[in-house]
Amino acid sequence: MDMLVGMDVRAIRTCCSWLIAACLALSVGSAIAAPSDVRLLVDVSGSMKQNDPSNLRVPAVQLLAQLIPSGSQAGFWTFGNQPYTLMAHGMVSEAWRKAAVQSADRITSSDQWTDIAAALKQAAAAKTQGSIPQHIILLSDGMVDLDQDKARNATSRNEIVDSILPQLAKAGFHVHTIALSDQADKELLSLLAKRTGGMFAEARSADDLARIFARILETAAPAEQLPLVGNTFDVDRTIQEFTLLAFRVPTSPALTLTTPDKKTYTMSQHDPNVRWYHDQGYDIVTVRKPEEGKWSLKADVDPQNRVTIVSDFNLNVEPLPASAYLGEKLDLKFSFQEKGKNIVIPAFHQIMENSLRVLFPDSQLQIYKIGTEYLQLPEGVYDKPLDMLTQPGQYELKVVVDGKTFRRLVSMPITIHAPLELKGKADTTDGNAKIVVEARPDTDALKPEASQVKVIMTDKDNKQTSANMVWMPEEKRWVAELKPEQQGDVTIKAEVNGQLQDGKAISFSPPPVEVNFSVENAPKVEKANIETQVASGMAIEQPMVASPSPAAAEKEVSDPSGVKITNEKGEEVKAPEQPPEPPATIEEEQGTNWILIGSIVGINLFLIAGGILAFRALMKRKKAKDAAEDQQVV
């Protein structure tokens, strides 16, 4: 680094580029995606005839077989009345892939029942070689259904929740679940995923299956990718092989692939180093020893298209769970590796342009730069807290790196769950207007006895009121009562500090709720409140006043101001006539209406003042006229 002192930025970048090129040239041995153990369970019950009439489970399973990285372990089963082995669990190789693709043709929709418990047990029983991540993918369109006896079905479902699920979690399995119909037990499938750090997905139709399988595989067996810019990607000298996955719709044009030297590959015409797999809805093209430079494809631009690679030089990203809870501490950690060891040379990292691209649940995209301030030396690991995942929902995270001579991408989907649901409503059941707030925890995730919840209410004037919620064990919820000072909309937020079932400390705020506080006996705005109370004689105690005599009353009417008005000569002038007093209302007959009296007095004073001013102006003009006449006489 001392040699770099005094050099300009361009020279430093040039030296760094040479250094990167040297690192790439010295890299030996092809690196592949980190191996995983993937086990697939496919529902073949009779209801699939309606939910998957075209049997699109077959191409989806064949896609999965093609994309599982070599060196991983995998096995496929179907289940209905009982589990059946579709493809034996074993090491993934070219021969295994070929056999797995062929076995998918045996998928049917013939069984009467749906024994999910037996299927999970069968998948978990296979032995994993070595210590690698274990994943189960469960596809079903129905409920736990063993018999017409509902009690037996309920017993089997309880066994999954109370016994099988805890065992799977303890053994380190990540269970990813797919619901293929509205009749599927989504509550159970979602629970299996949440409790094991897996992904839960709902397929709108069987057409979605291939895309969902590919997305789950990004978590179950993540692979290094090349960034696709439109429909182009750059191949550098370190890449030994790339695999392109391009999705199609019925109206899509036939896929063509163009090399840097402008040679065109198609499904029917390509070189011997190209393997082309074409199926319903997608193409998979693998090119060994690809030409260095810019490649392009003629196809629909699809965000799920991808190019995975086998390379001598790697971006190594530490896997994230497919699902997590709000408040869990999550960090993105990655490094650059040569020969399996992290690159720690500072000059190398100075030229790297790294970013994290986050697609939020509301489809907003944010890009976060990851510079050397996040680099931990001497380990050579970047560590960025994922503190932007503050709302529940599905996120798409992409780590994109640009080293000038090479580019890499790793994509990771993650679902964030709220371990607590907040609700609020206006209530008058006991005669008192208030807002009742309740918070129900996901007891499978959160330990209520080790957690505290504070609620904060903000009214339309930004005035805040807070309270600590009380845990009600028998009702399995927290409760608090808040009393706004006025009617209108209020926002209620919560702050949770607690502990998950696995002992992890957690701190988060669930999504806020809006409550309209408009109940019959709720307090009103201050001004309206006073007027209402004055009008009814309830708020202010008025002094006792004797009723005037008829004569006095007559005098008050003729001269309400009580002021004697004279002109400049001392002659008394009558006040302007006042409008007749309006007839008494029912309210006046029942009690003194001070608002009405005040209004009348105010109007009269205004008229009197106007009369005085008018009289004085008239007298002034008269005086001026007299003076002018006198002047003329002289």
Secondary structure, DSSP 8 states (H G I E B T S, - for coil): -GGGTT--HHHHHHHHHHHHHHHHHH--S-B-----EEEEEEE-BTTHHHHSTT-THHHHHHHHHHHS-TT-EEEEEEESSSEEEEEEEEE--HHHHHHHHHHGGG----BS-B-HHHHHHHHHHS--SSS--EEEEEEESS--BSSS-HHHHHHHHHHIIIIIHHHHHHTTEEEEEEE-STTS-HHHHHHHHHHHT--EEE-SSGGGHHHHHHHHHHHHS---EE--BTTEEEE-TTEEEEEEEEE--TT----EEE-TT--EE-SSS--TTEEEEEETTEEEEEEES--SEEEEEES---TT-EEEEEESEEEEE----SEEETT---EEEEEEEETTEE---HHHHHH-EEEEEEE-TTS-EEEEE--GGGEETTTTEEEEE-TT--SSEEEEEEEEEE-SS-EEEEEEEEEEE-SEEEEEEEE-TTSS-EEEEEEEE-TTTB-GGG-EEEEEEE-TT--EEEEE-EEETTTTEEEEEE--SSSEEEEEEEEEEEEBTTS-EEEE----EEEEE--TTS---HHHHHHHHHHTT-SS---------HHHHHHHHHSTT----B-TTS-B-------------HHHHHS--HHHHHHHHHHHHHHHHHHHHHHHHHHHHHHHHHHHHHHHH-
